[in-house]
Amino acid sequence: MAVRVLDEASIRALIGPTQALAAVADAFAALAGGRATLPGVIQLDLPQSRGEVHVKGAHLHGSPYYSIKVAAGFYDNPRLGLPVGSGLVLVFDAQTGAPCALLLDNGYLTELRTGAAGALAARHLARAQVDTVGFVGCGGQARYQLEALLEVRRPRQVRVWGRSRERAEACAREMGERFGVSAVAVSTVREAVVDSDLVVTVTPSREPLVRGDWLRPGTHVTAVGADGPDKRELDAAVLARADKVVVDRRDQCLRFGELHHAVAAGVLAPERVWAELGELAAGTRPGRTSDAEITVADLTGVGVQDAAVAAFVADAAREKGVGRLLDA
């Protein structure tokens, strides 16, 4: 048996936003149709180093692979000259259990598939014409979210807020140069949110940043940051005001995510959740049905996303002969 080992550069050459969006959309539809095996998430916090580790796995029925992904975020790393995110993906043969591939992606696939889920949510929940997008957060995921969003919408203007004005300006400048959009840094979260047609929150915040009374009719909010029980970016009033709340996975979002906090606050009953994202992708539930609706997507990150992009990379690498083969 041989294991194919791929580094980040090789993986980046095999998969980008277009391929990731298609793979993630299919994966969510499979999940909604009962065609996926999805275990719970393993979370490991390392508070002494401001680190967190998430382990997610899944098998999409019919796929020749299953995968296990380890992704980490260590928020003091920039002081050491290191990126915040890192990780790898283990890919196994679904018939024999033998290891097939080791994807040393440094967290790239997690960033990519998270952006793809945001774009999928926007495809079904944002208005057809999105003029202004507001980003709450200016880290790497803000870039991935915009790059993926451009697969489904073409905004005229982007606003970026970050705790560091300098980093927010750098993010806006990069967005303008890379994606050809008009992007500006703003001084407050409110400036990023009010008058935006689509709001994307991409922070590790443990306190709500976005208030419900800032949203105007027709706004869509994609919340990405609350992937742990103590994290939250949205005031509970945001979900209370929403005409439709969509989650990537109900039971997961009830344990951690914006839904978790809204239910705990007593402003949203679990049965008021409109749909899981996979139901929208599969066409079994409608997304936005009115330009006046306020919609929210609570995205905590689901293992089927990782399985989908990992399988795409494993297949593409095998077909193209990319990577280094090691005897297992």
C-alpha positions in Angstrom: 0.0 0.0 0.0 1.2 3.5 -0.8 0.2 6.8 0.8 0.2 9.9 -1.4 1.6 12.9 0.5 0.7 16.4 -0.8 2.0 19.7 0.5 0.0 22.9 0.5 1.3 24.2 -2.8 0.3 21.0 -4.6 -3.2 21.1 -3.0 -3.7 24.7 -3.9 -2.9 23.8 -7.5 -5.6 21.1 -7.5 -8.6 22.9 -6.0 -9.9 26.4 -5.8 -13.2 28.2 -5.0 -15.1 26.9 -8.0 -14.4 23.2 -7.4 -14.9 23.6 -3.6 -18.3 25.2 -4.0 -19.5 22.4 -6.2 -18.1 19.7 -3.9 -19.5 21.4 -0.8 -23.0 21.9 -2.3 -23.2 18.2 -3.2 -21.9 17.2 0.2 -24.6 19.2 2.0 -27.3 17.8 -0.3 -26.1 14.3 0.5 -26.2 15.1 4.2 -29.8 16.3 3.9 -30.7 13.2 2.0 -29.3 10.8 4.6 -26.4 9.8 2.4 -23.6 10.7 4.8 -22.1 9.3 8.0 -21.2 12.2 10.3 -19.7 11.7 13.8 -19.6 14.5 16.4 -16.8 17.1 16.6 -13.9 16.6 18.9 -12.8 20.0 20.4 -9.6 20.5 22.3 -8.9 23.9 23.9 -5.4 25.0 25.0 -6.1 28.2 26.9 -2.5 28.7 28.1 -1.5 29.3 24.4 -4.8 30.7 23.2 -5.2 27.7 21.0 -8.0 25.5 19.9 -8.1 22.3 17.9 -11.1 20.8 16.0 -11.2 17.2 14.7 -13.9 16.4 12.2 -14.6 13.4 10.1 -17.2 12.1 7.6 -18.0 9.6 4.9 -20.1 10.6 1.9 -22.0 7.4 0.9 -20.7 6.2 -2.4 -17.4 7.9 -2.1 -14.3 5.7 -2.3 -12.9 7.6 0.7 -13.6 8.7 4.2 -11.5 11.4 5.9 -10.4 12.8 9.2 -9.5 16.5 9.4 -7.5 18.2 12.2 -7.6 22.0 12.2 -6.0 24.3 14.7 -6.2 28.0 15.5 -3.5 29.6 17.8 -4.3 33.2 18.1 -1.0 34.4 19.5 0.9 32.9 16.5 1.3 36.3 14.7 3.5 37.5 17.5 5.8 34.6 16.6 5.7 35.3 12.9 3.4 32.2 12.3 -0.1 31.9 10.8 -3.0 31.5 13.1 -4.4 28.5 11.3 -2.8 25.1 10.6 -4.0 21.6 10.0 -3.9 18.4 7.9 -6.4 15.9 6.5 -6.1 12.1 6.5 -7.8 10.3 3.7 -8.6 6.6 3.9 -10.0 3.9 1.5 -13.7 3.4 2.4 -13.5 -0.3 1.4 -10.5 -1.4 3.3 -9.7 1.4 5.8 -6.2 1.7 4.4 -4.6 5.1 4.4 -4.7 6.7 0.9 -3.4 10.2 1.3 -1.9 12.7 3.7 -2.9 16.3 2.9 -0.5 18.7 4.5 -2.7 21.7 3.7 -1.8 24.0 6.6 -5.5 24.7 7.1 -6.0 25.7 3.4 -8.8 23.2 2.8 -10.6 24.3 6.0 -10.5 28.0 4.9 -11.6 27.0 1.4 -14.5 24.8 2.4 -15.7 27.4 4.9 -15.7 30.0 2.2 -17.6 27.6 0.0 -20.3 27.1 2.6 -20.7 30.9 2.9 -21.1 31.2 -0.8 -23.7 28.4 -0.8 -25.7 30.2 1.9 -25.5 33.4 -0.1 -26.6 31.6 -3.3 -29.9 30.6 -1.6 -30.4 33.3 1.0 -29.0 36.6 -0.2 -31.0 38.8 -2.6 -30.2 38.3 -6.3 -28.7 41.8 -6.4 -26.1 42.4 -3.7 -24.7 45.9 -3.8 -22.8 46.2 -0.5 -21.1 43.5 1.6 -20.0 44.2 5.1 -17.3 42.0 6.7 -17.0 41.9 10.5 -13.4 40.6 10.8 -10.4 41.0 8.6 -8.4 37.8 8.9 -7.7 35.2 6.3 -11.2 33.9 6.3 -12.6 37.3 5.2 -10.6 36.9 2.0 -11.8 33.3 1.4 -15.4 34.3 2.0 -15.2 37.1 -0.5 -13.4 35.0 -3.1 -16.1 32.3 -2.8 -19.0 34.8 -2.7 -17.8 36.1 -6.1 -18.8 32.7 -7.5 -22.5 33.5 -6.8 -22.8 37.3 -6.4 -21.0 40.4 -7.7 -21.1 43.3 -5.1 -20.3 46.8 -6.0 -18.8 47.7 -2.6 -17.1 45.9 0.3 -16.7 47.3 3.8 -14.3 45.8 6.3 -14.1 46.2 10.0 -11.4 44.7 12.3 -10.2 45.3 15.8 -7.0 46.6 14.2 -7.6 49.5 11.9 -4.3 48.8 10.2 -5.2 45.2 9.5 -8.6 46.2 8.3 -7.1 48.6 5.8 -4.6 46.0 4.6 -7.5 43.5 4.1 -9.6 46.0 2.2 -6.6 46.9 0.0 -5.9 43.3 -0.7 -9.5 42.6 -1.6 -9.5 45.5 -4.0 -6.3 44.4 -5.7 -7.1 40.7 -5.9 -10.8 40.7 -6.7 -11.4 44.0 -8.4 -14.0 45.3 -6.0 -14.2 48.6 -4.3 -13.2 47.8 -0.7 -12.9 50.2 2.2 -12.0 49.8 5.9 -14.5 51.2 8.4 -14.1 52.2 12.0 -17.0 50.5 13.7 -18.9 47.2 13.4 -22.1 49.3 12.9 -20.6 50.9 9.8 -19.9 47.5 8.3 -23.4 46.3 9.0 -25.9 49.1 8.4 -26.9 49.6 4.7 -25.2 46.3 3.8 -27.2 43.8 1.8 -25.0 41.0 3.0 -23.1 40.8 6.3 -20.4 38.2 6.9 -19.0 37.7 10.4 -15.6 36.0 10.6 -14.1 36.5 14.1 -13.3 34.3 17.1 -15.4 36.7 19.3 -16.9 35.6 22.6 -19.1 38.7 22.8 -21.9 39.7 20.4 -20.7 42.2 17.8 -23.7 42.6 15.5 -27.0 44.0 16.9 -30.4 43.1 15.6 -31.6 46.7 15.2 -28.8 47.4 12.7 -30.4 45.1 10.1 -32.7 46.5 7.5 -35.3 44.5 5.6 -33.6 42.3 2.9 -30.3 41.8 4.7 -28.7 38.4 4.8 -26.2 37.5 7.5 -23.7 34.7 7.3 -22.1 34.0 10.7 -19.0 31.9 10.6 -17.0 32.4 13.8 -19.1 30.7 16.4 -17.6 27.2 16.1 -17.3 26.7 19.9 -19.8 26.9 22.8 -18.3 30.1 24.2 -18.0 31.9 20.8 -20.7 34.3 19.5 -20.7 37.2 17.0 -24.5 38.0 16.8 -26.7 39.5 19.4 -29.6 37.1 20.1 -31.9 39.8 18.7 -30.4 39.2 15.2 -31.8 35.7 15.1 -35.0 36.8 16.8 -35.6 39.4 14.0 -34.8 37.0 11.2 -37.6 35.7 9.0 -35.5 32.6 8.3 -32.7 31.1 10.3 -30.7 28.4 8.4 -28.1 26.2 10.1 -25.4 23.9 8.6 -26.3 21.2 11.2 -29.2 21.5 13.7 -27.8 19.4 16.5 -24.3 20.9 16.2 -25.6 24.5 16.2 -27.7 23.7 19.3 -24.5 22.8 21.1 -22.3 25.6 19.8 -23.1 28.4 17.4 -25.3 31.4 17.2 -28.4 29.2 17.5 -27.1 27.8 20.8 -27.0 31.4 22.3 -30.4 32.5 20.9 -32.1 29.4 22.3 -30.4 29.8 25.7 -31.5 33.4 25.7 -35.1 32.3 25.1 -35.6 34.4 22.0 -35.7 31.5 19.5 -37.3 28.1 19.8 -35.3 25.3 18.0 -38.4 24.5 15.9 -38.3 28.0 14.5 -35.1 27.0 12.5 -36.2 27.2 8.9 -33.9 24.6 7.4 -30.5 23.1 7.3 -28.3 24.3 4.5 -28.3 20.9 2.9 -32.1 21.1 2.5 -31.6 24.3 0.5 -28.9 22.7 -1.6 -31.0 19.7 -2.3 -34.0 21.8 -3.2 -36.3 20.2 -0.5 -36.8 23.6 1.3 -36.8 27.0 -0.4 -34.3 29.7 0.5 -35.2 33.4 0.2 -38.7 33.9 -1.1 -38.9 37.7 -0.7 -36.6 40.7 -1.1 -37.8 42.0 2.2 -36.8 38.9 4.3 -34.0 39.1 6.9 -32.1 35.8 6.7 -29.4 34.3 8.9 -27.1 31.4 8.2 -25.4 29.9 11.2 -22.3 28.0 10.0 -20.3 26.0 12.5 -18.4 23.8 10.0 -19.5 20.3 9.2 -17.3 17.3 8.5 -19.0 16.5 5.2 -17.4 19.7 3.8 -14.0 18.4 4.7 -14.7 15.0 3.3 -15.9 16.5 0.0 -12.9 18.7 -0.7 -10.5 16.0 0.6 -12.0 13.4 -1.8 -11.7 15.9 -4.7 -8.1 16.5 -4.0 -7.3 12.8 -3.5 -8.9 11.9 -6.9 -7.3 14.8 -8.7 -3.8 14.0 -7.3 -4.1 10.4 -8.3 -5.3 11.2 -11.8 -2.5 13.8 -12.3 0.2 11.8 -10.5 0.8 14.7 -8.1 2.4 14.1 -4.7 5.0 11.9 -3.1 4.3 8.2 -2.6 5.3 6.5 0.7 5.0 2.9 1.5 2.5 2.4 4.3 
